[in-house]
Amino acid sequence: MLLLLLGLLLGVPGAATFVVQLWGSCALAPNGSVPGFTLGFNGAPLVCYEPGAPGRAVPCAPVELGGIAEALAQALSMNPAWRQRMRERERACTHLRPHSIGGLGSAPPQARITSSSSRDPSVPMLLTCHVWGFYPPSVTVLWLHNGDLVTPGDEPPPVVPNGDLTYQTQLSLMAAPAHGDTFTCSVQHPALDQPLFVDWGHGLPPTLVVKVVAATVVMLLGIGVFAFGLHRYWAPAPALWKGGTFAALRMRNRK
């Protein structure tokens, strides 16, 4: 019936082909899950569910479709099937709360920095700070160069959902690092008591330095063992004719 109403409203002479979508979601929050329900037209939201007013639909369409969205919202709000579906959606979202992240609906972010070469000779290095595993999706990612804040861009990086209800994002920086420079990725999130800092230095990272030192020590020990064995192999055997050993052998041969 609702789709028929939409078709009648849009079925004017010369109207182009259109697509109607219906989708639902559960937005997690620290105090539980909030159901969402949307009727879309050609990929754009048309009628939305209003949390806190069970079964009530409100227009969420652009201005050019405002009249159609208002008519559909009123029809949906008075439709028993819609109200029943909303109650079922609320129960389904409520069941998600015990399985929310950490049982509290929040998770702290993790971060690491990767580097790659760029095509610009003046700024040959592209540093990317990858941030993932956090909830809620509100996060602030900044770059610091030797402790000084790098001016952020006009728009914050997009936050993308993961399949496990957490989110991820990344922020890149074009840089021309000199020896001794340190670039730091700063991550601020409600689940963190203090900002998370991840450093990138122009040189070997600390873990790689430890591996290089350990490999050098093992190599030196191997060279020492090899030199000692080689010395023992080529050293002349003790002369049997010296002292009493040679005399004892001569007397035994005479007998």
C-alpha positions as CSV (number, residue, x, y, z in Angstrom):
1,M,0.0,0.0,0.0
2,L,2.8,2.4,0.9
3,L,4.8,1.6,-2.2
4,L,1.6,2.1,-4.2
5,L,1.1,5.5,-2.6
6,L,4.7,6.5,-3.5
7,G,4.2,5.3,-7.0
8,L,1.1,7.4,-7.4
9,L,2.8,10.4,-6.0
10,L,5.8,10.0,-8.4
11,G,3.8,8.6,-11.3
12,V,3.4,11.8,-13.2
13,P,3.7,11.9,-17.1
14,G,7.3,11.7,-18.2
15,A,8.7,10.6,-14.8
16,A,11.9,8.7,-15.0
17,T,12.7,5.3,-13.5
18,F,13.2,5.3,-9.7
19,V,14.3,2.9,-7.0
20,V,12.8,2.6,-3.6
21,Q,14.9,1.1,-0.8
22,L,14.0,0.1,2.8
23,W,16.9,-0.4,5.3
24,G,17.3,-0.8,9.0
25,S,20.2,-0.5,11.5
26,C,21.1,-0.5,15.2
27,A,23.3,2.3,16.4
28,L,25.2,1.3,19.5
29,A,25.5,3.7,22.4
30,P,27.0,3.3,26.0
31,N,23.5,3.0,27.4
32,G,22.2,0.5,24.8
33,S,21.3,0.2,21.1
34,V,19.1,2.7,19.2
35,P,17.1,1.3,16.3
36,G,17.1,3.0,12.9
37,F,14.8,2.6,10.0
38,T,14.8,4.4,6.7
39,L,12.8,4.5,3.5
40,G,15.0,5.7,0.7
41,F,14.4,7.0,-2.8
42,N,17.2,6.6,-5.4
43,G,19.8,6.1,-2.7
44,A,18.7,9.2,-0.7
45,P,16.9,9.0,2.7
46,L,13.2,9.9,2.3
47,V,11.5,8.9,5.6
48,C,13.4,8.2,8.8
49,Y,12.5,6.6,12.2
50,E,12.6,9.0,15.1
51,P,14.3,7.4,18.2
52,G,12.3,7.9,21.4
53,A,8.9,8.0,19.7
54,P,8.1,4.3,18.9
55,G,6.5,3.9,15.5
56,R,6.8,7.5,14.5
57,A,8.2,8.3,11.1
58,V,9.6,11.7,10.1
59,P,10.6,13.2,6.8
60,C,14.4,13.2,6.2
61,A,14.3,14.1,2.5
62,P,15.9,17.0,0.6
63,V,13.7,20.1,-0.1
64,E,12.6,19.0,-3.5
65,L,11.0,15.8,-2.1
66,G,9.8,17.4,1.2
67,G,6.1,17.2,0.3
68,I,6.3,13.6,-0.6
69,A,8.3,12.7,2.5
70,E,5.8,14.4,4.7
71,A,2.9,12.5,3.2
72,L,4.7,9.2,3.5
73,A,5.8,9.9,7.1
74,Q,2.2,10.6,8.2
75,A,1.0,7.4,6.4
76,L,3.7,5.2,8.0
77,S,3.1,6.6,11.5
78,M,-0.6,5.6,11.2
79,N,0.1,2.2,9.7
80,P,-0.1,-0.8,12.2
81,A,2.3,-2.9,10.2
82,W,4.9,-0.1,10.4
83,R,4.5,0.3,14.2
84,Q,4.7,-3.5,14.7
85,R,7.9,-3.6,12.6
86,M,9.4,-0.8,14.7
87,R,8.6,-2.7,18.0
88,E,10.3,-5.8,16.5
89,R,13.3,-3.6,15.5
90,E,13.6,-2.2,19.0
91,R,13.6,-5.7,20.5
92,A,16.2,-6.9,18.1
93,C,18.5,-3.9,18.9
94,T,18.0,-4.4,22.6
95,H,19.3,-8.0,22.3
96,L,22.5,-6.6,20.8
97,R,23.4,-4.7,24.0
98,P,24.9,-7.6,25.9
99,H,27.1,-8.3,22.9
100,S,28.3,-4.8,22.5
101,I,32.0,-4.1,22.6
102,G,33.4,-4.9,26.0
103,G,29.8,-5.0,27.3
104,L,29.9,-1.2,27.6
105,G,29.7,0.0,24.0
106,S,33.2,1.4,23.9
107,A,36.6,0.3,22.7
108,P,39.9,2.1,22.6
109,P,41.7,2.6,19.3
110,Q,45.0,1.1,18.1
111,A,47.4,2.9,15.8
112,R,50.5,2.3,13.7
113,I,52.4,4.3,11.1
114,T,53.4,3.1,7.6
115,S,55.7,4.9,5.2
116,S,56.0,4.8,1.4
117,S,57.6,6.9,-1.3
118,S,55.7,9.6,-3.1
119,R,56.0,11.0,-6.6
120,D,56.8,14.5,-5.4
121,P,60.6,15.0,-5.1
122,S,60.2,17.9,-2.7
123,V,58.2,15.8,-0.3
124,P,59.4,12.3,-1.1
125,M,57.8,10.5,1.9
126,L,54.2,9.6,2.5
127,L,53.4,8.8,6.1
128,T,50.0,7.2,6.9
129,C,48.7,6.7,10.4
130,H,46.3,3.8,10.6
131,V,43.8,3.9,13.4
132,W,41.4,1.0,14.0
133,G,39.3,-1.0,16.5
134,F,37.6,1.9,18.2
135,Y,34.0,2.7,19.3
136,P,32.2,5.1,19.4
137,P,33.2,6.5,15.9
138,S,34.1,9.9,17.2
139,V,37.9,10.2,17.0
140,T,40.5,12.9,16.4
141,V,43.7,12.1,14.6
142,L,46.6,14.7,14.3
143,W,50.1,14.8,13.1
144,L,53.0,16.2,15.1
145,H,56.5,17.1,13.6
146,N,59.2,17.2,16.3
147,G,56.5,17.9,18.9
148,D,54.8,20.7,16.9
149,L,51.3,20.3,15.6
150,V,51.1,20.0,11.8
151,T,48.2,22.1,10.4
152,P,45.4,19.7,9.7
153,G,43.5,19.7,6.4
154,D,40.1,21.3,5.8
155,E,38.2,18.1,6.3
156,P,38.7,15.3,8.9
157,P,39.5,11.9,7.5
158,P,36.5,9.6,6.9
159,V,35.6,7.0,9.6
160,V,34.7,3.6,8.1
161,P,32.9,0.9,10.0
162,N,34.4,-2.6,10.4
163,G,32.5,-5.9,10.5
164,D,32.9,-6.3,14.3
165,L,31.0,-3.0,15.1
166,T,34.2,-1.1,15.5
167,Y,35.5,1.7,13.2
168,Q,38.7,2.6,11.4
169,T,40.3,5.6,9.8
170,Q,43.6,6.8,8.5
171,L,45.4,10.2,8.1
172,S,48.3,10.7,5.7
173,L,51.1,13.3,5.7
174,M,53.5,14.3,2.9
175,A,56.9,14.8,4.5
176,A,60.5,15.4,3.6
177,P,62.2,14.0,6.8
178,A,65.7,15.0,7.8
179,H,68.0,12.9,10.0
180,G,66.8,13.1,13.5
181,D,63.2,14.2,12.7
182,T,60.3,12.6,14.5
183,F,56.8,12.4,13.3
184,T,54.1,11.5,15.8
185,C,50.5,10.4,15.2
186,S,48.2,11.6,18.0
187,V,44.9,9.9,18.5
188,Q,42.2,11.2,20.9
189,H,39.1,9.1,21.7
190,P,36.5,9.0,24.5
191,A,37.7,5.5,25.4
192,L,41.2,6.7,26.2
193,D,42.2,8.4,29.5
194,Q,44.9,10.3,27.6
195,P,45.9,10.7,23.9
196,L,47.6,7.8,22.2
197,F,51.0,8.7,20.6
198,V,52.8,6.7,18.0
199,D,56.2,7.9,16.8
200,W,58.0,7.5,13.5
201,G,61.6,8.4,13.2
202,H,63.9,8.9,10.2
203,G,66.0,5.9,10.7
204,L,65.8,2.4,12.0
205,P,62.9,1.7,14.4
206,P,63.8,0.5,17.9
207,T,62.7,-3.1,17.2
208,L,64.9,-3.3,14.1
209,V,67.8,-1.7,16.0
210,V,67.6,-4.5,18.6
211,K,67.5,-7.1,15.9
212,V,70.5,-5.6,14.1
213,V,72.5,-5.6,17.4
214,A,71.6,-9.1,18.2
215,A,72.5,-10.3,14.7
216,T,75.9,-8.5,15.0
217,V,76.7,-10.2,18.4
218,V,75.8,-13.6,17.0
219,M,77.9,-13.0,13.9
220,L,80.9,-12.0,16.0
221,L,80.6,-15.1,18.2
222,G,80.4,-17.3,15.1
223,I,83.6,-15.7,13.7
224,G,85.3,-16.2,17.0
225,V,84.4,-19.9,17.2
226,F,85.4,-20.4,13.6
227,A,88.8,-18.8,14.2
228,F,89.5,-20.9,17.3
229,G,88.6,-24.1,15.4
230,L,90.8,-23.2,12.5
231,H,93.7,-22.4,14.8
232,R,93.4,-25.8,16.5
233,Y,93.2,-27.6,13.2
234,W,96.3,-26.0,11.7
235,A,98.4,-25.9,14.9
236,P,101.4,-28.4,14.8
237,A,101.0,-31.5,17.0
238,P,103.4,-31.9,20.0
239,A,106.8,-33.4,19.1
240,L,107.0,-37.0,20.3
241,W,110.8,-37.0,20.2
242,K,111.1,-34.4,22.8
243,G,111.9,-35.5,26.3
244,G,111.3,-39.0,27.7
245,T,108.5,-39.8,25.3
246,F,110.8,-40.4,22.4
247,A,113.3,-42.3,24.5
248,A,110.6,-44.7,25.8
249,L,109.4,-45.4,22.3
250,R,113.0,-46.2,21.2
251,M,113.6,-48.7,24.0
252,R,110.2,-50.4,23.3
253,N,111.2,-50.8,19.6
254,R,114.5,-52.5,20.6
255,K,112.7,-55.1,22.6
